[in-house]
């Protein structure tokens, strides 16, 4: 999944949102796909009809060398026809779509976090999503902070409170800055006495030292690096994230690890990476 760029949708791409919406629909049986006629159902079509005309409409595209790999978009769907994730007339609903060849590569998480950042920056208090209970994406939504607020026999209604001050969200924002090699973002999220410790217990102290000695050369050497978290545990102001890394360099590609972030006054005071071993899991009570 090299050369992926997440950007705003272009006006010339709005007509492709029907394809993206169809890909967003959960297909429980790959041998008996739901017909594209489903897009004509008013409650479904409402997610794309006249997109861009609403003040809350916003869409991000995952661009792979000029091709659309996936998208995430939000809009408030109220009035006579309401969205499946309707909360109120002020809460935007999420829709996310990945074309098949780009799934299971961590791109969905990147799109979700990028959209969450957009909503936070623009002052939204919360956002919602509706998902089938058997959809594997439920785990993704929980991972980025969505919580189940109601359910019926088939669906969950999930809500994400957009208070950026929670330890989990700060840790995910920090990791998102790593994904995008965002030096300024990392610096803004670090405490002045920030401590970084790698898997070999090498230690760098101080914000400026970490930027100059660690992250700038790291991003130069290891392009496309990102962390994929499969499990996140929050204990007070400590956030523990289990998963693996993806990188263009084989040395750091598919390396399993445990990241521990210490959050102090809404900033990252420490970022400690442990090898994902049975011993470390026991030490961290995982």
Secondary structure, 3 states (H helix, E strand, C coil): CCCEEEEECCHHHHHHHHHHHHHHCCCCCCCCCCCHHHHHCHHHHCCCCCCCCCCCCEEEEEEECCEEEEEEEEECCCCCCCCCCCCCCCCEEEEEEECHHHCCCCHHHHHHHHHHHHHHHCCCCEEEEEEECCCCHHHHHHHCCCEEEEECCCEEEEEEECCCCCHHHHHHHHHHHHHCCCHHHHHHHEEEEEEEECCCCCEEECHHHHHHHHHHHHHHHCCCCEEEEEEEEEECCEEEEEEEEECCCHHHCCEEEEEEEEEECCEEEEEEEEECCHHHHHHCCC
